[in-house]
Amino acid sequence: MKNVNYGLARAFQLIVAVLFIYIALVYAGGILLVPLLIINLISGVFGTIGLGDTLGLAVAVAVDAYLVYVIYNTPAIYRGVLQIGVELVAMAFNQFQVFDTIAEEIKSNNG
């Protein structure tokens, strides 16, 4: 029974690690895909109203460049985004340590 409990603790530790890795990848991917989404939407709107995709792409890249410039000039925005990512990693590490402690308690109490 001790091996089953120890195995379950390690399995939950793996599940939590995979979950937090997935969340971190979705967070980072979302940040990277927002400018591409803006380019796609503006280009699509210009193409739909008949002004051409090339003109829409030029306008969309200009809008994206301006948004990146505004975010670059506002350090609180990217510091906040970075802080959220760091807190997410720290929370994942803490949860990993909790399951590690639980697994070691099971192993020492039954061994």
Buried (B, 14 or more C-beta within 10 A) or exposed (E): EEEEBBEEBBEBBEEBBEEBEEEBEEBEEEBEEEBEEBBBEBBEEBBEEEEEEEEBBBBBBEBBEEEEEEEEEEEEEEEEEEEEBEEBEEEBEEBBEEBEEBBEEBBEEEE
